[in-house]
Amino acid sequence: MTLYFTQDHEWISVEGDSATVGITDYAQAQLGDVVFVEVPPAGTEVAKGKEAAVVESVKAASDVYAPVSGTVTEANSALEADPSLVNSSPEAGGWFFKLTLSDPGELEGLMDETAYKAFVAGL
């Protein structure tokens, strides 16, 4: 399993041609208490860099962008009942959706964990 990050603070964990997507700990901390999450249903086609989900907090509503293109295979239904999972477990139980990659080459422009930590430190 390989972990990548975007400059928009999404993470993607890749295993073969399957991936899990969520927002980073940094992103959830900036948002504050998450009160609502809208994730794409299974079968949805998402495109790299385009809106894929919505997260609302007490501070703001934000779009979550797809780090890569693909077809959603599963939405995290637990977020409907408990959106605070995004705050308490952003890079584990608070994941947003799983997808099948349509172009694994799109991973090449993403950051690894070391590069992402350096990026966040510079903000």
C-alpha positions as CSV (number, residue, x, y, z in Angstrom):
1,M,0.0,0.0,0.0
2,T,1.4,3.4,-1.0
3,L,0.2,6.7,0.4
4,Y,0.1,10.0,-1.6
5,F,-1.0,13.5,-0.9
6,T,-2.3,16.5,-2.8
7,Q,-1.8,20.3,-2.4
8,D,-5.5,20.5,-1.6
9,H,-4.9,18.2,1.5
10,E,-6.5,15.0,0.2
11,W,-4.7,11.7,0.8
12,I,-5.0,8.6,-1.3
13,S,-3.9,5.1,-0.3
14,V,-3.2,2.9,-3.3
15,E,-3.1,-0.9,-3.5
16,G,-2.9,-2.2,-7.0
17,D,-5.6,-0.5,-9.0
18,S,-7.7,0.3,-6.0
19,A,-7.5,3.3,-3.8
20,T,-9.1,4.9,-0.7
21,V,-9.5,8.7,-0.5
22,G,-9.9,11.1,2.4
23,I,-8.7,14.4,3.8
24,T,-5.6,14.9,5.8
25,D,-5.3,15.6,9.5
26,Y,-4.1,19.1,8.6
27,A,-7.3,19.7,6.5
28,Q,-9.7,18.5,9.3
29,A,-7.8,20.7,11.8
30,Q,-8.3,23.8,9.6
31,L,-12.0,23.0,9.1
32,G,-12.8,22.5,12.8
33,D,-15.7,20.3,13.9
34,V,-17.1,18.5,10.8
35,V,-21.0,18.4,10.9
36,F,-21.8,17.0,7.4
37,V,-20.1,15.0,4.7
38,E,-21.5,14.3,1.2
39,V,-19.6,11.5,-0.6
40,P,-20.1,10.2,-4.1
41,P,-22.2,6.9,-4.5
42,A,-20.7,3.8,-5.9
43,G,-20.5,3.9,-9.7
44,T,-19.7,7.6,-9.9
45,E,-17.0,8.6,-12.3
46,V,-14.6,11.1,-10.7
47,A,-11.9,13.1,-12.6
48,K,-8.5,14.2,-11.2
49,G,-8.7,17.7,-9.7
50,K,-12.5,17.9,-10.0
51,E,-15.0,18.0,-7.1
52,A,-15.8,14.6,-5.7
53,A,-17.2,15.2,-2.3
54,V,-18.3,18.0,0.1
55,V,-17.4,18.5,3.8
56,E,-19.1,21.0,6.0
57,S,-17.9,22.2,9.4
58,V,-18.9,24.8,11.9
59,K,-16.5,27.1,10.1
60,A,-17.0,26.5,6.3
61,A,-18.1,24.2,3.6
62,S,-15.4,22.8,1.3
63,D,-15.1,20.7,-1.8
64,V,-13.0,17.6,-1.7
65,Y,-11.2,16.9,-5.0
66,A,-10.4,13.6,-6.6
67,P,-6.6,13.1,-6.4
68,V,-6.9,10.8,-9.5
69,S,-9.5,9.8,-12.0
70,G,-11.5,6.6,-11.5
71,T,-14.8,4.9,-10.7
72,V,-16.1,5.0,-7.1
73,T,-16.5,1.5,-5.7
74,E,-17.6,2.3,-2.2
75,A,-18.7,5.4,-0.2
76,N,-18.0,5.5,3.5
77,S,-21.6,5.3,4.8
78,A,-20.4,5.7,8.4
79,L,-19.8,9.4,7.7
80,E,-23.6,10.0,7.3
81,A,-24.3,8.9,10.8
82,D,-21.1,10.2,12.3
83,P,-19.4,13.0,10.3
84,S,-17.1,13.7,13.3
85,L,-15.1,10.6,12.2
86,V,-13.4,13.0,9.8
87,N,-12.0,14.8,12.9
88,S,-11.3,11.9,15.1
89,S,-9.8,9.6,12.5
90,P,-9.1,11.5,9.2
91,E,-6.6,9.1,7.8
92,A,-8.3,5.9,8.9
93,G,-12.0,5.5,9.7
94,G,-12.8,8.9,8.4
95,W,-12.1,8.0,4.7
96,F,-14.5,9.4,2.1
97,F,-14.6,6.9,-0.8
98,K,-12.8,4.0,-2.5
99,L,-12.3,3.9,-6.2
100,T,-10.7,1.9,-9.1
101,L,-8.0,3.9,-10.8
102,S,-8.6,4.7,-14.5
103,D,-5.1,6.0,-15.1
104,P,-2.4,5.0,-12.6
105,G,0.0,7.4,-14.3
106,E,-1.9,10.3,-12.6
107,L,-0.3,9.3,-9.3
108,E,3.1,10.6,-10.5
109,G,2.3,14.2,-9.7
110,L,1.3,13.6,-6.1
111,M,3.4,14.0,-3.0
112,D,4.7,11.3,-0.7
113,E,4.4,11.8,3.1
114,T,7.8,13.5,3.5
115,A,7.1,16.0,0.7
116,Y,3.6,16.7,2.1
117,K,4.9,17.3,5.6
118,A,7.4,19.8,4.1
119,F,4.6,21.4,2.1
120,V,2.4,21.9,5.2
121,A,5.4,23.2,7.2
122,G,5.8,25.9,4.6
123,L,2.2,27.1,4.9
